[in-house]
C-alpha cells in the first residue's frame, strides 16, 4: 500500500529517526518536519488520512493534544490505549486503539478500515468550536513524537 508519512514535531528520538529514515529496508517516513506553529499544523491534520500516536503509557500523562486536534477536524486517529483516553474517545467509534509496542497491530490498523469521526456544529475541543476552524486545544504549541500518515 503506497503512503506518505511525516513525523511532526521534535524530541529526543529525532536523530535516531533520521538515521532510520536513511537506512535501507521497508518503507520509511518521507520527512520529519520539526516544530511547527499551530497555524501550520491545522492543514496537516486536515490532509492526513489518519493520525497515529503509538505512545507508551509509562511516559505519557494526561490527554494528548494531538488527538483532540485531529478529532476536531474529523481526522481518524490510531493510538495506544492510554488511561486518559476513555474520557473522550471510544475504541472503534472515534478512532482505534492498538497495544503498546506492537508495530504489527499499528500497521494493520493503518492499512485497515477505520472509523471516521464526525464533529458536528456543537462539537467543542478545549472550548473552541471546531466548525470555526480554530484549534485552540493545544496549550504548549508543540506536537512531539507524533506521526501523521496520508494516502498518496
PEDA-V627739 format. One record per residue. OMEGA is omega in whole degrees, -180 to 180 (999 if undefined). NEAR is the number of other ideal C-beta (glycine too) atoms within 12 Angstrom. Layout:
OMEGA,NEAR ; OMEGA,NEAR
//
This chain:
177,15 ; 178,12 ; 173,23 ; -177,22 ; 174,33 ; 172,32 ; -174,36 ; 177,41 ; 179,33 ; 178,21 ; -175,22 ; -179,11 ; -172,23 ; -178,22 ; 178,13 ; 178,15 ; 178,28 ; 177,18 ; 179,14 ; 180,19 ; -178,22 ; -176,14 ; 177,13 ; 178,9 ; -178,9 ; 180,13 ; -178,18 ; 174,21 ; -179,27 ; -177,19 ; 170,21 ; -174,31 ; -170,26 ; 180,19 ; 174,21 ; 175,28 ; -177,18 ; -178,27 ; 177,15 ; 179,20 ; -174,35 ; 179,29 ; 178,22 ; 176,35 ; -177,42 ; -179,22 ; -174,22 ; 172,34 ; 178,31 ; 174,40 ; -179,45 ; 175,41 ; 180,44 ; -174,37 ; 174,35 ; -176,19 ; -180,21 ; -178,11 ; -178,17 ; -179,25 ; 177,13 ; -179,20 ; -180,26 ; -180,40 ; -179,33 ; -179,46 ; 178,44 ; -178,40 ; 179,43 ; 180,47 ; 180,40 ; 178,38 ; 173,36 ; 176,29 ; 179,38 ; 179,35 ; 173,49 ; -175,45 ; 173,41 ; -180,34 ; 178,29 ; -176,31 ; -175,18 ; -172,20 ; -180,32 ; 178,14 ; -176,14 ; -174,28 ; 177,30 ; -179,17 ; 179,21 ; 179,20 ; -179,19 ; -178,31 ; -180,36 ; 174,35 ; 175,32 ; 178,31 ; 176,22 ; 175,21 ; 178,14 ; 180,17 ; -180,15 ; 179,14 ; 178,22 ; 180,26 ; 179,21 ; -180,17 ; 179,32 ; -177,33 ; -176,20 ; 178,18 ; 179,14 ; 177,31 ; 177,23 ; -179,20 ; 179,32 ; 176,18 ; 179,29 ; -177,12 ; -180,10 ; -179,10 ; -180,24 ; 180,21 ; 179,31 ; 177,22 ; -179,15 ; 178,22 ; -178,20 ; -176,31 ; 173,18 ; 179,17 ; -178,20 ; 177,20 ; 180,40 ; 179,23 ; -169,34 ; -179,31 ; -171,17 ; 177,14 ; 175,21 ; -180,23 ; -172,39 ; 175,29 ; 177,28 ; -174,43 ; 175,39 ; 177,42 ; 175,38 ; 178,28 ; 177,17 ; 999,12
//
